[in-house]
Amino acid sequence: MHLSINGQSREFPEPLTVLQLLVFLELIPERIVVELNREILTADRYAGISLQTGDKLELIEFVGGG
């Protein structure tokens, strides 16, 4: 499946949920804000939303530091 992530085209196996995508990308879901097709998702929805070819995602990762 073809997805756009932070403006870059990527190919992934199907089927894939938002949570599975984050795990595949080795990201910690609790540290990520996901915008899917211009809608910001809450973390409790990541496992229940299946991605489709052509979806556009913006992933923002929160990191600690000072």
C-alpha positions in Angstrom: 0.0 0.0 0.0 1.2 3.5 -0.8 1.1 6.1 2.0 2.4 9.6 2.3 4.2 10.2 5.7 5.4 13.7 6.5 5.4 14.4 2.8 7.4 11.4 1.7 5.9 8.5 -0.3 6.4 5.1 1.2 5.2 1.6 0.5 3.9 -0.8 3.2 2.3 -4.2 3.3 -1.5 -4.4 3.6 -3.5 -4.5 5.8 -2.1 -2.1 8.3 -3.6 -0.1 11.2 -2.2 3.1 12.5 -0.8 1.3 15.5 0.8 -1.4 13.4 2.4 1.3 11.2 3.9 3.0 14.3 5.3 -0.3 15.5 6.6 -1.1 12.0 8.4 2.3 12.0 9.8 1.5 15.5 8.0 4.5 17.0 6.6 4.6 20.6 2.8 5.2 20.1 2.6 7.1 23.4 5.0 9.7 22.1 3.4 10.2 18.7 0.6 12.5 17.5 -0.9 11.2 14.3 -2.8 13.3 11.8 -4.5 11.1 9.2 -6.0 12.9 6.1 -6.1 16.2 8.1 -7.8 14.7 11.2 -5.8 14.5 14.4 -6.3 11.0 16.0 -6.4 10.2 19.7 -4.1 7.4 20.7 -6.9 5.2 21.8 -8.1 5.0 18.1 -4.7 3.9 16.6 -5.5 0.2 16.8 -8.9 0.5 15.3 -8.2 2.6 12.2 -7.1 0.7 9.1 -5.0 2.6 6.6 -5.8 2.7 2.9 -3.7 3.3 -0.2 -3.3 7.0 -0.7 -3.7 8.0 2.9 -1.7 11.0 4.1 -0.2 11.0 7.5 1.7 13.5 9.6 3.6 12.0 12.5 4.9 14.3 15.3 7.1 12.8 18.0 7.4 14.3 21.4 10.9 14.1 22.9 12.2 15.1 26.3 15.1 17.4 26.9 15.9 20.7 28.3 
